[in-house]
Amino acid sequence: MNDKAFFPCAGFGTRMKEWTKEVPKPLLPIAGVPLVYYSFYWAKRWGVKEGIANSHYLAEELEKNLKKFRTFPLRISREEPRILGTGGGIRTALERFWNLEEEFLILNPDFILFPDVGFSPWPTLAEKDAYDCILYLSKIPPDANYTGLSLNHDKVEFSPGGYFYIGLSWIRGECLRELSPNKPYDLADTFRKLAKQGRLGGRIFPGEWLDLGEKEFYEAARNTDFGNKLGSEWKEFLSTVA
């Protein structure tokens, strides 16, 4: 059922340097709104009815804020004593709250997305038959330092190419069955395995995006109001989370 999403929020945010010494990266404000709330907004727009966010670094501060969120039920999967990585964090959360039969979106709060009108990240029935995971990609900007991916007949290949992953994907929990809960794993390893099996789909993201995962990117955008680019429902969303 297309109604769940996972939000990776446990990281240390080391690339943000002094900005994350006392504030977890997902709570860094953009025009006064915590970064992760931009992901929550699109999750709501795309019909998400339940979400999970993981926590580790400055977990208490992050959880204090996220527990106030009421737009849809949001469970918190704390990782302790060690951080579990992108794959381990999701696998552990599935064990705690959902199950391996779930299908869900992954929305990385590092990115603010501005999709074209009418865009939906949920796969069609044909895509569900063809793939176990779909990554949304964009062309690598000039002089950017992203891991290059190739797209061949709508399938992602881990070979040098002109595309990169923008942090939005759809995945089946079944893909993580071989991972053990409460142990660290890199989700990229799962993506690589699916690519070799021909089960990793790729779609070009239709719209614009903004990567705020680096200190200089964040500093350039932190006082910018993106309301006009987020659509008419943005103000209503903010009124429900204020």
N, C-alpha and C positions, 0 to 999 in steps of 0.2 A: 504494500500500500504506500502511495506517495505522500507521506505526511511526517517524515522524521528527518532530523538534521543533527550533525555533530559539528561542534565548534572547538577547534584546537586552541586552548588558552593556557597551557601549562608551561610554556617555554620561558627561558630566562631573559630574553630580550636583550642579549649582550650587544647586538649591533646598534641598539639605541643609546648605548653608553650612559651618560648621566641622567637621561630622562627616565630610565627604569631602575634607578637605585632605590627608589621608595614607592614607585607605582608600577604594577604589572603592565606589560605592554598593551593587553586588550583594553585597559582602562585609560590609556593616554587619550586626552580629549582632542577632537577635531571640531572646531567651532563650538566648544563646550560639551560635545556629545562623545562619550567613550567610544573608542574605535570599534569595539565588538558590536555595538548597537547598530552600526551600519549593516553588519551581516545579519543581525536579528531582523532588521527591517525587511531585507530581501527574502529571508526565510518566511516571514509572515506573508509577504506578497505572493510567494510561490506555494502557499498552502500548507506550510509546516504546522503541525498541531502539537508536536513534542520534540524537545531537543535535549542534548547532553553537551555540557562544556566540561573539559577536564581542567584540573588545577594542580599546581605544584609550587612554582615560584611566587612568593608573597601570597600564598593561598588564602589566608584569612581575609586579607583586604579584597582580593578578587571575589571571594565567595560572599562577603558582606554586601557587595554591590549587586552581584548577580541574583542573590536571593530576593531582591526587591523587584525583579523582572516578573511581570504577570501577564504579558501579552499571550504567551503560550507556556505550558509547563516546561520548566528547564531544570533538569537534574544536574547535579555536580558530582563529578567523579574525581575525587582527590587522589593524587599519586604520591605515596610516601612509603618508605623514606627516600626513595629515589624516583627520578623522572623516568617515564617509560617510553619516550620517543613517540613519533607519530603513529606508528603501527601498534605498538604495545599499549598506548593510551586508548586507542579505539577498541582494541580487543578486550581490554580489561573492563571498559565501560559496557561493552556488549554483555559480558559475563555478569555484571552487576545489575543492569537495568533492562536490557532488551534480550535479544537472542541472535543466533547466527542466521536465522531465517529472515532477518530484517533487511530492507533495502533503504538507503538513506543518502542524503546529500552531505558533503563535507564542505564547509565554508571557512576558509582561512581568514581571520580578521585582519591580516596584514594588508589585504586588498579592499579598496572601496570600488564597487562595481557600478557602472552606469549602462545597463543593458538596453538594447533597442526595445521599443514598445512591443508588447506581446510575447517577449521571449520567456520560455520556460525551460529549466534545466532537466526536467524529468524526462526519462527516455520513453520512446514509443514501444509498443509491443514487439515490433520487429527488432528494435535495438536491444530490448531485453533478451531476445532469443540469440542475438549475435554476440553480446558482450556481457561481461560480469562487472565491468567498471567503465565509465566514460569520463575522460578528462577534458576540461575546457581549456583551449589553447589560444594564444595570440602570437602574432609575429614578434620576434625579438627586435626591440628598438635599436637603432644605431648606437654603438658604443656601450650597450648594456651587457652586464655580465650574468646572464642566465644560462642554465643548463639547456643546451639545444636538443630538441626532439624533432623527429621526422613524422610526417603524416602520409601514410600510403593507403589509398582506398579506404579512408575513414578509420584506419587502424594506426595506433601510436607505435613508433619504433624508437628504441633507445640508441639512436645513431645521430651523428651531427646533422642538425637541420635548422631550419629557420624559425621554429616555433618553441614556445615555452609554456609551462603549466601555470595558470593564474590563480591556483588555490581553490577552484570550484570544481567539484566532481560528484558523480553519482556512483555508488558502489554497493555490492551485495556483501552482507556480513559473512556469508559462506566463504568468501575469498580469504578470510583470516582464520579459518578453522585450524590450520596447522600451527598457528602461533599459540603459545601458552599465556594465559592471563598473568598479570603482575610481573611480566618480564619485558625488558626493553627491546623494541624492534623499530626498524625504519620502514615506513610505509612505501618508500621508493622501491624497496626490495620486492614487495608484493606487486607493485606496478610492473617491475621488470619481468617477473615471472609470468604475469598475465600477458604481457606483450609477446613473450616467446611463444605462448600458447595461442596467440592470435585473438585473445579475448579482451584486449584493452582498446576500447574505442576512443576516438578523438573527435572533437567538434571545435570549430573556430568560434570563439565567443563573439556574438554579434553586438558590438557596442564598445564603450570605452572602459578603461580601468585606471586605477591609481594605486601604485605599490607604495605603501608607507612603512615597509619593514626595515628601512635604513634610516639612520639618524638625520641625514641631510634631506631625505624625502619628507620625513615627518615635519621637520622644522619649516620647510617650504610651504606646507599645506595646513599646519595646525590651526591657523586662524581663518581659514577659508570656509565660507558657508556654501555648501553644495546643494542646498535645498532645491534650487531651480533645476538642477540636473537629476534629482532623485524622484521627481514627480509630485503630483498633487497630494498624494497620500502621506508624504513625509511629515508634514505638520501634524496631521492627525495621529500618526504613530508617536511622534514626540510628546503629544499631549497625554498619551496613555502610559508613558514611561517616566515622565517628569517626577 
